[in-house]
């Protein structure tokens, strides 16, 4: 596993975290969008965990 892939995964994970936080702060968050973002974040987290 090269470091650029690992960095890209971490960056995408942080980006999704920010998007989730922004959506949760809205007066009427889109629960469907939140579920989708959280699912994507979990997939990345699992991949990061598998890498080590």
C-alpha positions as CSV (number, residue, x, y, z in Angstrom):
1,X,0.0,0.0,0.0
2,X,1.5,3.3,-1.0
3,X,1.4,6.4,1.2
4,X,-0.5,8.5,-1.4
5,X,-3.4,6.1,-1.3
6,X,-3.4,6.1,2.5
7,X,-3.2,9.9,2.5
8,X,-6.1,10.1,0.0
9,X,-8.2,7.8,2.2
10,X,-7.5,9.9,5.2
11,X,-8.4,13.1,3.3
12,X,-11.6,11.6,2.0
13,X,-12.5,10.5,5.5
14,X,-11.9,14.0,6.9
15,X,-13.9,15.6,4.1
16,X,-16.8,13.3,4.8
17,X,-16.6,14.1,8.5
18,X,-16.8,17.8,7.7
19,X,-19.7,17.3,5.3
20,X,-21.6,15.3,8.0
21,X,-20.9,17.9,10.6
22,X,-22.2,20.7,8.3
23,X,-25.3,18.8,7.4
24,X,-26.1,18.0,11.1
25,X,-25.8,21.7,11.9
26,X,-28.5,22.6,9.4
27,X,-32.0,23.4,10.8
28,X,-33.5,20.6,8.9
29,X,-30.8,18.0,8.0
30,X,-31.4,15.6,5.1
31,X,-31.4,12.3,6.9
32,X,-31.0,10.4,3.6
33,X,-27.9,12.3,2.8
34,X,-26.6,11.9,6.3
35,X,-27.0,8.1,6.1
36,X,-25.3,8.0,2.7
37,X,-22.3,10.1,3.9
38,X,-22.0,8.1,7.1
39,X,-22.0,4.8,5.1
40,X,-19.2,6.2,2.8
41,X,-17.2,7.3,5.9
42,X,-17.6,3.9,7.5
43,X,-16.4,2.1,4.3
44,X,-13.3,4.3,4.3
45,X,-12.7,3.7,8.0
46,X,-12.9,0.0,7.5
47,X,-10.4,0.2,4.6
48,X,-8.1,2.3,6.7
49,X,-8.4,-0.3,9.5
50,X,-7.7,-3.2,7.2
51,X,-4.5,-1.4,5.9
52,X,-3.2,-1.2,9.5
